[in-house]
Structure formats: structure tokens, C-alpha cells
Amino acid sequence: MRFSPIIWDVDGTILDSGAEIFERVTRVVELLKYPALDQAQLRRFIGPPLIESFEKIAGMSPADAKLATQHTRAMAEDLPPDYLVSLYPGVAELIQQLHSLGVPQAVASSKAQWQVERGLEHFGLADCFVSLWGADIPAGRIHKHEMIAGAVADLTAAGFDAAGGVMIGDRIHDLEGAARCGLPTIIVEWGFGDGEKTPGAYGRASTAAELQRMLEL
């Protein structure tokens, strides 16, 4: 085993939730009367903190971006966990294989904490992880390195040496957050990075099978 423990991103790495997120973002942008976003702009929403994306991509004021984030999160509460959401091929099986081998795993996502928990529980994966970390806006936890640091702390408290771990994600934000926590990153190419440059990544995997080989299972 090349790395242990393993920390996973969610959207764009485990779950293909793009269509569902794009739908909510589009509705909120229209509701607040901002110009419609194209597909390329919508894809950039997945990865960074949502409030920052509304400011930088949709051009919203800080106040409107905060309101847009609240609306977007609230809309998700009315949707079933599998609405326009699916697992990427082979990823659930890889997570389950790692779990069966006793490899400690955790999640660090910019997705809201309750959405992380609900989504992974729905797809039967929550029990494979030592710890699940998502964003918590009221608590001021929105940046990727904060979620990764929380996962590292929980893994360490559970008796695992996080120094030998790796982050698996699809965006530069995963790599930058992991670097701040002293971890390497494997970038998966099936998510929403769309070929963005990720200098310093340990490697890139285009399929779950390739990721499995990189982990040296």
C-alpha cells in the first residue's frame, strides 16, 4: 500500500453531482437577477467555497453572494439525496476495497457537512470512513484546508499516522488545501478540473482502476 490513510474529496471525485448543483446555482442566479452563467462557468462552481464562486464567477456583491449561498443550500434540503447525483464508475468499489483491507479513510469536502453525511449514507459508503468533514458556514468553516485539517486531526486521534496519507480530489483547491496540511494529492480526471494545471500533484488518474494502481493495492 503506497499511502495510508486516504482522504477523499466528494463532488467530482466520489459523486457526480454536477447537474444537480448546476440546476440550483442557475435558479439562484436568476432569482437574484444576475446574468445567466454558461456551462463552463457553472463547472467552476464545484471545488471552491460556494460563497466565493458566487462573488468571483457570478460577479455578486459579498452580501448577495452570502444570500445566494443560503438559497442554494436551502434548495438542497428539499431534494432527495440521489436527485441528479450518481457514483463515478469503480470509485465506490475502490473505497469498499480499501475499507475491507483496513486502510483508514476520511472525507474532506467543500460540500455542506449535512450534505456530505446524507449523500454518503445514501450510497452506503459512510461507514467506510473514520471521519466525514464538510463545510459549516455558521461555524466559519468554508476553506478546503480547514476540512482536511479536521480529517487529519480525527485520523490522528483514532491512532493513525496521517503523515503517510494522501488527498484524492479533482481540483486545484484539493491540492492546495492538502499541501497546507503537509499531504500529497492525487488528482482524478473524471471530475470538474477540466484539465486545469495542478503543479506539484503526486500524479493524475483517469479511471478508478488507474487510481487503484497508483495506490499500489
KATA-V109182 format. One record per pair of residues at least 24 apart in sequence whose ideal C-beta (glycine too) atoms are under 7 Angstrom apart, sorted by sequence separation. I is the first residue (numbers start at 1). J is the second residue. D is the distance in whole Angstrom. If there is no record, write none. Layout:
i->(I I)
j->(J J)
d->(D D)
This chain:
i->(21 34 105 106 109 111 130 131 172 18 21 34 105 106 107 108 109 110 130 175 186 34 104 107 172 175 18 130 186 29 99 144 148 152 95 144 148 92 32 96 145 149 92 95 144 148 12 85 110 11 12 32 145 32 87 108 145 166 81 81 109 73 76 108 28 31 82 108 81 28 108 28 107 106 25 24 27 106 106 24 104 24 104 104 20 23 49 48 20 47 20 19 20 17 69 16 15 16 15 16 14 14 14 49 51 6 49 49 6 8 10 5 11 4 5 6 7 8 9 10 4 5 9 11 5 7 10 1 88 15 10 10 94 90 91 94 90 94 89 90 97 47 48 47 7 7 47 46 43 5 43 5 13 13 5 13 7 12 6 9 12 4 5 6 7 8 9 3 4 9 3 6 3 9 18 13 13 12 12 3 2 1 2 1 1)
j->(45 58 129 130 133 135 154 155 196 43 46 59 130 131 132 133 134 135 155 200 211 60 130 133 198 201 46 158 214 58 128 173 177 181 125 174 178 123 64 128 177 181 125 128 177 181 46 119 144 46 47 67 180 68 123 144 181 202 118 119 147 112 115 147 68 71 122 148 122 71 151 72 151 151 72 72 75 154 155 75 155 76 158 160 79 84 110 110 83 110 84 84 85 85 137 85 85 86 87 88 87 88 91 135 142 98 142 143 103 105 107 103 109 103 104 105 106 107 108 109 104 105 109 111 106 108 111 103 190 119 116 119 208 207 208 211 208 212 208 209 217 171 173 173 148 151 192 192 192 155 194 160 168 169 162 170 165 170 165 168 171 164 165 166 167 168 169 164 165 170 165 168 166 174 192 188 191 191 192 215 215 215 216 216 217)
d->(6 5 5 5 7 7 6 7 6 7 6 7 7 4 5 5 5 5 6 6 7 6 5 6 5 6 6 5 6 6 4 5 5 6 6 6 6 7 6 6 4 5 6 5 3 5 5 7 6 5 7 7 4 6 6 7 6 7 5 5 6 6 6 4 5 7 6 4 4 5 5 5 7 4 6 5 7 6 6 5 6 7 7 5 7 7 6 7 6 7 4 4 5 5 7 7 6 5 6 6 7 7 5 7 7 6 4 6 6 7 6 7 7 5 4 5 5 5 7 4 7 6 6 6 6 5 5 6 5 6 6 7 5 7 5 7 3 6 6 6 7 3 6 5 6 5 6 4 5 5 6 5 6 5 6 5 6 4 6 7 7 6 5 6 5 5 3 6 7 6 6 6 4 5 7 6 6 3 4 6 5 7 4 6 7)
